[in-house]
Amino acid sequence: RTRTTPEQLAVLEKTFSVNPSPNNRVREQLSRELGMSERSIQIWFQNRRAKVKNIAKRS
């Protein structure tokens, strides 16, 4: 398991705020830009959406 660096996290969070469900092309571009696999980016967005859903459910 690899941890995201603070720089990668900042880019991912910024992208998430604009588009919580990026398409294949956006994920591909992010993977090249951040040096992460497309799959790990896909999973990051999946987990982030689940986190938002979980927080919304609590309140």
mmCIF file of the N, C-alpha and C atoms, coordinates in Angstrom:
data_MODEL
# 
_entry.id   MODEL 
# 
loop_
_atom_site.group_PDB 
_atom_site.id 
_atom_site.type_symbol 
_atom_site.label_atom_id 
_atom_site.label_alt_id 
_atom_site.label_comp_id 
_atom_site.label_asym_id 
_atom_site.label_entity_id 
_atom_site.label_seq_id 
_atom_site.pdbx_PDB_ins_code 
_atom_site.Cartn_x 
_atom_site.Cartn_y 
_atom_site.Cartn_z 
_atom_site.occupancy 
_atom_site.B_iso_or_equiv 
_atom_site.pdbx_formal_charge 
_atom_site.auth_seq_id 
_atom_site.auth_comp_id 
_atom_site.auth_asym_id 
_atom_site.auth_atom_id 
_atom_site.pdbx_PDB_model_num 
ATOM 1   N N  . ARG A 1 1  ? 0.845   -1.187 0.000   1.00 0.00 ? 1  ARG A N  1 
ATOM 2   C CA . ARG A 1 1  ? 0.000   0.000  0.000   1.00 0.00 ? 1  ARG A CA 1 
ATOM 3   C C  . ARG A 1 1  ? 0.882   1.239  0.000   1.00 0.00 ? 1  ARG A C  1 
ATOM 4   N N  . THR A 1 2  ? 0.597   2.157  -0.903  1.00 0.00 ? 2  THR A N  1 
ATOM 5   C CA . THR A 1 2  ? 1.392   3.381  -0.972  1.00 0.00 ? 2  THR A CA 1 
ATOM 6   C C  . THR A 1 2  ? 0.568   4.569  -0.479  1.00 0.00 ? 2  THR A C  1 
ATOM 7   N N  . ARG A 1 3  ? 1.202   5.429  0.257   1.00 0.00 ? 3  ARG A N  1 
ATOM 8   C CA . ARG A 1 3  ? 0.545   6.636  0.762   1.00 0.00 ? 3  ARG A CA 1 
ATOM 9   C C  . ARG A 1 3  ? 0.679   7.740  -0.287  1.00 0.00 ? 3  ARG A C  1 
ATOM 10  N N  . THR A 1 4  ? -0.330  8.594  -0.357  1.00 0.00 ? 4  THR A N  1 
ATOM 11  C CA . THR A 1 4  ? -0.216  9.738  -1.267  1.00 0.00 ? 4  THR A CA 1 
ATOM 12  C C  . THR A 1 4  ? 0.580   10.834 -0.570  1.00 0.00 ? 4  THR A C  1 
ATOM 13  N N  . THR A 1 5  ? 1.396   11.520 -1.346  1.00 0.00 ? 5  THR A N  1 
ATOM 14  C CA . THR A 1 5  ? 2.177   12.624 -0.787  1.00 0.00 ? 5  THR A CA 1 
ATOM 15  C C  . THR A 1 5  ? 1.240   13.822 -0.604  1.00 0.00 ? 5  THR A C  1 
ATOM 16  N N  . PRO A 1 6  ? 1.621   14.777 0.222   1.00 0.00 ? 6  PRO A N  1 
ATOM 17  C CA . PRO A 1 6  ? 0.767   15.973 0.390   1.00 0.00 ? 6  PRO A CA 1 
ATOM 18  C C  . PRO A 1 6  ? 0.491   16.697 -0.930  1.00 0.00 ? 6  PRO A C  1 
ATOM 19  N N  . GLU A 1 7  ? 1.467   16.691 -1.845  1.00 0.00 ? 7  GLU A N  1 
ATOM 20  C CA . GLU A 1 7  ? 1.286   17.346 -3.145  1.00 0.00 ? 7  GLU A CA 1 
ATOM 21  C C  . GLU A 1 7  ? 0.233   16.605 -3.972  1.00 0.00 ? 7  GLU A C  1 
ATOM 22  N N  . GLN A 1 8  ? 0.334   15.268 -3.984  1.00 0.00 ? 8  GLN A N  1 
ATOM 23  C CA . GLN A 1 8  ? -0.641  14.467 -4.719  1.00 0.00 ? 8  GLN A CA 1 
ATOM 24  C C  . GLN A 1 8  ? -2.030  14.658 -4.123  1.00 0.00 ? 8  GLN A C  1 
ATOM 25  N N  . LEU A 1 9  ? -2.100  14.654 -2.809  1.00 0.00 ? 9  LEU A N  1 
ATOM 26  C CA . LEU A 1 9  ? -3.367  14.810 -2.110  1.00 0.00 ? 9  LEU A CA 1 
ATOM 27  C C  . LEU A 1 9  ? -4.025  16.148 -2.446  1.00 0.00 ? 9  LEU A C  1 
ATOM 28  N N  . ALA A 1 10 ? -3.224  17.214 -2.505  1.00 0.00 ? 10 ALA A N  1 
ATOM 29  C CA . ALA A 1 10 ? -3.757  18.540 -2.825  1.00 0.00 ? 10 ALA A CA 1 
ATOM 30  C C  . ALA A 1 10 ? -4.394  18.549 -4.214  1.00 0.00 ? 10 ALA A C  1 
ATOM 31  N N  . VAL A 1 11 ? -3.721  17.931 -5.176  1.00 0.00 ? 11 VAL A N  1 
ATOM 32  C CA . VAL A 1 11 ? -4.251  17.881 -6.548  1.00 0.00 ? 11 VAL A CA 1 
ATOM 33  C C  . VAL A 1 11 ? -5.520  17.028 -6.598  1.00 0.00 ? 11 VAL A C  1 
ATOM 34  N N  . LEU A 1 12 ? -5.505  15.890 -5.917  1.00 0.00 ? 12 LEU A N  1 
ATOM 35  C CA . LEU A 1 12 ? -6.677  15.015 -5.900  1.00 0.00 ? 12 LEU A CA 1 
ATOM 36  C C  . LEU A 1 12 ? -7.878  15.707 -5.245  1.00 0.00 ? 12 LEU A C  1 
ATOM 37  N N  . GLU A 1 13 ? -7.646  16.377 -4.124  1.00 0.00 ? 13 GLU A N  1 
ATOM 38  C CA . GLU A 1 13 ? -8.735  17.081 -3.430  1.00 0.00 ? 13 GLU A CA 1 
ATOM 39  C C  . GLU A 1 13 ? -9.298  18.202 -4.293  1.00 0.00 ? 13 GLU A C  1 
ATOM 40  N N  . LYS A 1 14 ? -8.413  18.942 -4.968  1.00 0.00 ? 14 LYS A N  1 
ATOM 41  C CA . LYS A 1 14 ? -8.856  20.037 -5.839  1.00 0.00 ? 14 LYS A CA 1 
ATOM 42  C C  . LYS A 1 14 ? -9.711  19.489 -6.983  1.00 0.00 ? 14 LYS A C  1 
ATOM 43  N N  . THR A 1 15 ? -9.256  18.386 -7.575  1.00 0.00 ? 15 THR A N  1 
ATOM 44  C CA . THR A 1 15 ? -10.001 17.760 -8.665  1.00 0.00 ? 15 THR A CA 1 
ATOM 45  C C  . THR A 1 15 ? -11.342 17.250 -8.159  1.00 0.00 ? 15 THR A C  1 
ATOM 46  N N  . PHE A 1 16 ? -11.348 16.665 -6.959  1.00 0.00 ? 16 PHE A N  1 
ATOM 47  C CA . PHE A 1 16 ? -12.582 16.129 -6.377  1.00 0.00 ? 16 PHE A CA 1 
ATOM 48  C C  . PHE A 1 16 ? -13.608 17.236 -6.144  1.00 0.00 ? 16 PHE A C  1 
ATOM 49  N N  . SER A 1 17 ? -13.152 18.403 -5.709  1.00 0.00 ? 17 SER A N  1 
ATOM 50  C CA . SER A 1 17 ? -14.089 19.498 -5.440  1.00 0.00 ? 17 SER A CA 1 
ATOM 51  C C  . SER A 1 17 ? -14.776 19.971 -6.721  1.00 0.00 ? 17 SER A C  1 
ATOM 52  N N  . VAL A 1 18 ? -14.075 19.852 -7.850  1.00 0.00 ? 18 VAL A N  1 
ATOM 53  C CA . VAL A 1 18 ? -14.654 20.233 -9.142  1.00 0.00 ? 18 VAL A CA 1 
ATOM 54  C C  . VAL A 1 18 ? -15.506 19.099 -9.703  1.00 0.00 ? 18 VAL A C  1 
ATOM 55  N N  . ASN A 1 19 ? -14.984 17.861 -9.611  1.00 0.00 ? 19 ASN A N  1 
ATOM 56  C CA . ASN A 1 19 ? -15.649 16.716 -10.233 1.00 0.00 ? 19 ASN A CA 1 
ATOM 57  C C  . ASN A 1 19 ? -15.435 15.467 -9.367  1.00 0.00 ? 19 ASN A C  1 
ATOM 58  N N  . PRO A 1 20 ? -16.439 15.075 -8.570  1.00 0.00 ? 20 PRO A N  1 
ATOM 59  C CA . PRO A 1 20 ? -16.261 13.909 -7.691  1.00 0.00 ? 20 PRO A CA 1 
ATOM 60  C C  . PRO A 1 20 ? -16.201 12.563 -8.416  1.00 0.00 ? 20 PRO A C  1 
ATOM 61  N N  . SER A 1 21 ? -16.654 12.530 -9.679  1.00 0.00 ? 21 SER A N  1 
ATOM 62  C CA . SER A 1 21 ? -16.622 11.275 -10.449 1.00 0.00 ? 21 SER A CA 1 
ATOM 63  C C  . SER A 1 21 ? -15.943 11.502 -11.800 1.00 0.00 ? 21 SER A C  1 
ATOM 64  N N  . PRO A 1 22 ? -14.612 11.556 -11.811 1.00 0.00 ? 22 PRO A N  1 
ATOM 65  C CA . PRO A 1 22 ? -13.919 11.836 -13.083 1.00 0.00 ? 22 PRO A CA 1 
ATOM 66  C C  . PRO A 1 22 ? -14.013 10.657 -14.046 1.00 0.00 ? 22 PRO A C  1 
ATOM 67  N N  . ASN A 1 23 ? -14.048 10.979 -15.336 1.00 0.00 ? 23 ASN A N  1 
ATOM 68  C CA . ASN A 1 23 ? -14.107 9.916  -16.334 1.00 0.00 ? 23 ASN A CA 1 
ATOM 69  C C  . ASN A 1 23 ? -12.705 9.350  -16.580 1.00 0.00 ? 23 ASN A C  1 
ATOM 70  N N  . ASN A 1 24 ? -12.634 8.373  -17.461 1.00 0.00 ? 24 ASN A N  1 
ATOM 71  C CA . ASN A 1 24 ? -11.390 7.669  -17.735 1.00 0.00 ? 24 ASN A CA 1 
ATOM 72  C C  . ASN A 1 24 ? -10.275 8.608  -18.204 1.00 0.00 ? 24 ASN A C  1 
ATOM 73  N N  . ARG A 1 25 ? -10.623 9.557  -19.058 1.00 0.00 ? 25 ARG A N  1 
ATOM 74  C CA . ARG A 1 25 ? -9.626  10.482 -19.605 1.00 0.00 ? 25 ARG A CA 1 
ATOM 75  C C  . ARG A 1 25 ? -9.015  11.350 -18.500 1.00 0.00 ? 25 ARG A C  1 
ATOM 76  N N  . VAL A 1 26 ? -9.843  11.832 -17.593 1.00 0.00 ? 26 VAL A N  1 
ATOM 77  C CA . VAL A 1 26 ? -9.369  12.667 -16.485 1.00 0.00 ? 26 VAL A CA 1 
ATOM 78  C C  . VAL A 1 26 ? -8.476  11.852 -15.551 1.00 0.00 ? 26 VAL A C  1 
ATOM 79  N N  . ARG A 1 27 ? -8.886  10.623 -15.246 1.00 0.00 ? 27 ARG A N  1 
ATOM 80  C CA . ARG A 1 27 ? -8.061  9.758  -14.386 1.00 0.00 ? 27 ARG A CA 1 
ATOM 81  C C  . ARG A 1 27 ? -6.723  9.444  -15.046 1.00 0.00 ? 27 ARG A C  1 
ATOM 82  N N  . GLU A 1 28 ? -6.759  9.222  -16.339 1.00 0.00 ? 28 GLU A N  1 
ATOM 83  C CA . GLU A 1 28 ? -5.529  8.940  -17.092 1.00 0.00 ? 28 GLU A CA 1 
ATOM 84  C C  . GLU A 1 28 ? -4.560  10.122 -17.003 1.00 0.00 ? 28 GLU A C  1 
ATOM 85  N N  . GLN A 1 29 ? -5.089  11.323 -17.182 1.00 0.00 ? 29 GLN A N  1 
ATOM 86  C CA . GLN A 1 29 ? -4.270  12.529 -17.121 1.00 0.00 ? 29 GLN A CA 1 
ATOM 87  C C  . GLN A 1 29 ? -3.709  12.731 -15.706 1.00 0.00 ? 29 GLN A C  1 
ATOM 88  N N  . LEU A 1 30 ? -4.535  12.501 -14.699 1.00 0.00 ? 30 LEU A N  1 
ATOM 89  C CA . LEU A 1 30 ? -4.082  12.611 -13.309 1.00 0.00 ? 30 LEU A CA 1 
ATOM 90  C C  . LEU A 1 30 ? -2.969  11.607 -13.009 1.00 0.00 ? 30 LEU A C  1 
ATOM 91  N N  . SER A 1 31 ? -3.105  10.393 -13.529 1.00 0.00 ? 31 SER A N  1 
ATOM 92  C CA . SER A 1 31 ? -2.094  9.368  -13.255 1.00 0.00 ? 31 SER A CA 1 
ATOM 93  C C  . SER A 1 31 ? -0.748  9.775  -13.834 1.00 0.00 ? 31 SER A C  1 
ATOM 94  N N  . ARG A 1 32 ? -0.764  10.378 -15.030 1.00 0.00 ? 32 ARG A N  1 
ATOM 95  C CA . ARG A 1 32 ? 0.495   10.840 -15.622 1.00 0.00 ? 32 ARG A CA 1 
ATOM 96  C C  . ARG A 1 32 ? 1.066   12.016 -14.828 1.00 0.00 ? 32 ARG A C  1 
ATOM 97  N N  . GLU A 1 33 ? 0.198   12.923 -14.448 1.00 0.00 ? 33 GLU A N  1 
ATOM 98  C CA . GLU A 1 33 ? 0.623   14.129 -13.726 1.00 0.00 ? 33 GLU A CA 1 
ATOM 99  C C  . GLU A 1 33 ? 1.184   13.808 -12.339 1.00 0.00 ? 33 GLU A C  1 
ATOM 100 N N  . LEU A 1 34 ? 0.569   12.831 -11.646 1.00 0.00 ? 34 LEU A N  1 
ATOM 101 C CA . LEU A 1 34 ? 0.932   12.546 -10.257 1.00 0.00 ? 34 LEU A CA 1 
ATOM 102 C C  . LEU A 1 34 ? 1.865   11.352 -10.085 1.00 0.00 ? 34 LEU A C  1 
ATOM 103 N N  . GLY A 1 35 ? 2.067   10.591 -11.157 1.00 0.00 ? 35 GLY A N  1 
ATOM 104 C CA . GLY A 1 35 ? 2.921   9.415  -11.054 1.00 0.00 ? 35 GLY A CA 1 
ATOM 105 C C  . GLY A 1 35 ? 2.290   8.297  -10.242 1.00 0.00 ? 35 GLY A C  1 
ATOM 106 N N  . MET A 1 36 ? 0.959   8.196  -10.314 1.00 0.00 ? 36 MET A N  1 
ATOM 107 C CA . MET A 1 36 ? 0.224   7.130  -9.633  1.00 0.00 ? 36 MET A CA 1 
ATOM 108 C C  . MET A 1 36 ? -0.431  6.262  -10.694 1.00 0.00 ? 36 MET A C  1 
ATOM 109 N N  . SER A 1 37 ? -0.817  5.031  -10.320 1.00 0.00 ? 37 SER A N  1 
ATOM 110 C CA . SER A 1 37 ? -1.527  4.189  -11.276 1.00 0.00 ? 37 SER A CA 1 
ATOM 111 C C  . SER A 1 37 ? -2.968  4.686  -11.406 1.00 0.00 ? 37 SER A C  1 
ATOM 112 N N  . GLU A 1 38 ? -3.554  4.437  -12.570 1.00 0.00 ? 38 GLU A N  1 
ATOM 113 C CA . GLU A 1 38 ? -4.951  4.831  -12.781 1.00 0.00 ? 38 GLU A CA 1 
ATOM 114 C C  . GLU A 1 38 ? -5.855  4.154  -11.769 1.00 0.00 ? 38 GLU A C  1 
ATOM 115 N N  . ARG A 1 39 ? -5.551  2.904  -11.472 1.00 0.00 ? 39 ARG A N  1 
ATOM 116 C CA . ARG A 1 39 ? -6.360  2.134  -10.526 1.00 0.00 ? 39 ARG A CA 1 
ATOM 117 C C  . ARG A 1 39 ? -6.321  2.771  -9.133  1.00 0.00 ? 39 ARG A C  1 
ATOM 118 N N  . SER A 1 40 ? -5.144  3.215  -8.691  1.00 0.00 ? 40 SER A N  1 
ATOM 119 C CA . SER A 1 40 ? -5.061  3.820  -7.356  1.00 0.00 ? 40 SER A CA 1 
ATOM 120 C C  . SER A 1 40 ? -5.818  5.144  -7.307  1.00 0.00 ? 40 SER A C  1 
ATOM 121 N N  . ILE A 1 41 ? -5.839  5.869  -8.423  1.00 0.00 ? 41 ILE A N  1 
ATOM 122 C CA . ILE A 1 41 ? -6.608  7.112  -8.486  1.00 0.00 ? 41 ILE A CA 1 
ATOM 123 C C  . ILE A 1 41 ? -8.099  6.799  -8.460  1.00 0.00 ? 41 ILE A C  1 
ATOM 124 N N  . GLN A 1 42 ? -8.493  5.759  -9.199  1.00 0.00 ? 42 GLN A N  1 
ATOM 125 C CA . GLN A 1 42 ? -9.887  5.339  -9.225  1.00 0.00 ? 42 GLN A CA 1 
ATOM 126 C C  . GLN A 1 42 ? -10.348 4.967  -7.813  1.00 0.00 ? 42 GLN A C  1 
ATOM 127 N N  . ILE A 1 43 ? -9.534  4.223  -7.101  1.00 0.00 ? 43 ILE A N  1 
ATOM 128 C CA . ILE A 1 43 ? -9.870  3.801  -5.739  1.00 0.00 ? 43 ILE A CA 1 
ATOM 129 C C  . ILE A 1 43 ? -9.899  4.997  -4.795  1.00 0.00 ? 43 ILE A C  1 
ATOM 130 N N  . TRP A 1 44 ? -8.977  5.949  -4.977  1.00 0.00 ? 44 TRP A N  1 
ATOM 131 C CA . TRP A 1 44 ? -8.958  7.135  -4.125  1.00 0.00 ? 44 TRP A CA 1 
ATOM 132 C C  . TRP A 1 44 ? -10.285 7.888  -4.249  1.00 0.00 ? 44 TRP A C  1 
ATOM 133 N N  . PHE A 1 45 ? -10.755 8.083  -5.489  1.00 0.00 ? 45 PHE A N  1 
ATOM 134 C CA . PHE A 1 45 ? -12.020 8.789  -5.696  1.00 0.00 ? 45 PHE A CA 1 
ATOM 135 C C  . PHE A 1 45 ? -13.195 7.997  -5.129  1.00 0.00 ? 45 PHE A C  1 
ATOM 136 N N  . GLN A 1 46 ? -13.152 6.680  -5.280  1.00 0.00 ? 46 GLN A N  1 
ATOM 137 C CA . GLN A 1 46 ? -14.206 5.819  -4.737  1.00 0.00 ? 46 GLN A CA 1 
ATOM 138 C C  . GLN A 1 46 ? -14.272 5.975  -3.216  1.00 0.00 ? 46 GLN A C  1 
ATOM 139 N N  . ASN A 1 47 ? -13.110 5.934  -2.570  1.00 0.00 ? 47 ASN A N  1 
ATOM 140 C CA . ASN A 1 47 ? -13.048 6.071  -1.111  1.00 0.00 ? 47 ASN A CA 1 
ATOM 141 C C  . ASN A 1 47 ? -13.475 7.461  -0.667  1.00 0.00 ? 47 ASN A C  1 
ATOM 142 N N  . ARG A 1 48 ? -13.106 8.480  -1.438  1.00 0.00 ? 48 ARG A N  1 
ATOM 143 C CA . ARG A 1 48 ? -13.449 9.863  -1.076  1.00 0.00 ? 48 ARG A CA 1 
ATOM 144 C C  . ARG A 1 48 ? -14.957 10.083 -1.173  1.00 0.00 ? 48 ARG A C  1 
ATOM 145 N N  . ARG A 1 49 ? -15.583 9.503  -2.218  1.00 0.00 ? 49 ARG A N  1 
ATOM 146 C CA . ARG A 1 49 ? -17.046 9.610  -2.338  1.00 0.00 ? 49 ARG A CA 1 
ATOM 147 C C  . ARG A 1 49 ? -17.728 8.901  -1.179  1.00 0.00 ? 49 ARG A C  1 
ATOM 148 N N  . ALA A 1 50 ? -17.196 7.760  -0.772  1.00 0.00 ? 50 ALA A N  1 
ATOM 149 C CA . ALA A 1 50 ? -17.764 7.022  0.359   1.00 0.00 ? 50 ALA A CA 1 
ATOM 150 C C  . ALA A 1 50 ? -17.635 7.827  1.647   1.00 0.00 ? 50 ALA A C  1 
ATOM 151 N N  . LYS A 1 51 ? -16.513 8.520  1.807   1.00 0.00 ? 51 LYS A N  1 
ATOM 152 C CA . LYS A 1 51 ? -16.288 9.350  2.990   1.00 0.00 ? 51 LYS A CA 1 
ATOM 153 C C  . LYS A 1 51 ? -17.318 10.487 3.044   1.00 0.00 ? 51 LYS A C  1 
ATOM 154 N N  . VAL A 1 52 ? -17.560 11.138 1.914   1.00 0.00 ? 52 VAL A N  1 
ATOM 155 C CA . VAL A 1 52 ? -18.544 12.233 1.852   1.00 0.00 ? 52 VAL A CA 1 
ATOM 156 C C  . VAL A 1 52 ? -19.934 11.701 2.189   1.00 0.00 ? 52 VAL A C  1 
ATOM 157 N N  . LYS A 1 53 ? -20.265 10.539 1.639   1.00 0.00 ? 53 LYS A N  1 
ATOM 158 C CA . LYS A 1 53 ? -21.567 9.929  1.887   1.00 0.00 ? 53 LYS A CA 1 
ATOM 159 C C  . LYS A 1 53 ? -21.725 9.586  3.368   1.00 0.00 ? 53 LYS A C  1 
ATOM 160 N N  . ASN A 1 54 ? -20.661 9.070  3.964   1.00 0.00 ? 54 ASN A N  1 
ATOM 161 C CA . ASN A 1 54 ? -20.676 8.697  5.368   1.00 0.00 ? 54 ASN A CA 1 
ATOM 162 C C  . ASN A 1 54 ? -20.851 9.915  6.273   1.00 0.00 ? 54 ASN A C  1 
ATOM 163 N N  . ILE A 1 55 ? -20.162 10.994 5.959   1.00 0.00 ? 55 ILE A N  1 
ATOM 164 C CA . ILE A 1 55 ? -20.274 12.232 6.739   1.00 0.00 ? 55 ILE A CA 1 
ATOM 165 C C  . ILE A 1 55 ? -21.694 12.805 6.614   1.00 0.00 ? 55 ILE A C  1 
ATOM 166 N N  . ALA A 1 56 ? -22.258 12.760 5.401   1.00 0.00 ? 56 ALA A N  1 
ATOM 167 C CA . ALA A 1 56 ? -23.615 13.272 5.183   1.00 0.00 ? 56 ALA A CA 1 
ATOM 168 C C  . ALA A 1 56 ? -24.636 12.439 5.963   1.00 0.00 ? 56 ALA A C  1 
ATOM 169 N N  . LYS A 1 57 ? -24.402 11.153 6.052   1.00 0.00 ? 57 LYS A N  1 
ATOM 170 C CA . LYS A 1 57 ? -25.321 10.246 6.756   1.00 0.00 ? 57 LYS A CA 1 
ATOM 171 C C  . LYS A 1 57 ? -25.329 10.535 8.263   1.00 0.00 ? 57 LYS A C  1 
ATOM 172 N N  . ARG A 1 58 ? -24.177 10.902 8.798   1.00 0.00 ? 58 ARG A N  1 
ATOM 173 C CA . ARG A 1 58 ? -24.059 11.168 10.244  1.00 0.00 ? 58 ARG A CA 1 
ATOM 174 C C  . ARG A 1 58 ? -24.796 12.429 10.669  1.00 0.00 ? 58 ARG A C  1 
ATOM 175 N N  . SER A 1 59 ? -24.764 13.448 9.820   1.00 0.00 ? 59 SER A N  1 
ATOM 176 C CA . SER A 1 59 ? -25.355 14.727 10.238  1.00 0.00 ? 59 SER A CA 1 
ATOM 177 C C  . SER A 1 59 ? -26.830 14.843 9.896   1.00 0.00 ? 59 SER A C  1 
# 
